[in-house]
Amino acid sequence: MKEAKDVLRIVGMILLGLFVFMVAAPLVMKLAGITYGIITGLIFLAILLIKVAVVLAIGYLILVGIRALLR
């Protein structure tokens, strides 16, 4: 009888695991999609910030060069 309880316990765990997997898998995939979108947006913002910094640095160098020529 003890073996039957152990087998039922194992079968119950397997069924519970399958149920959780079937319910949680779509949620995880949706969360992964949202996370992918957030990461893509953050990368886009980082690239935009780098472009702005480069433009400001070039503008500053031009301004300093003009100032040096005028002295």
Secondary structure, 3 states (H helix, E strand, C coil): CHHHHHHHHHHHHHHHHHHHHHHHHHHHHHHHHHHHHHHHHHHHHHHHHHHHHHHHHHHHHHHHHHHHHHC
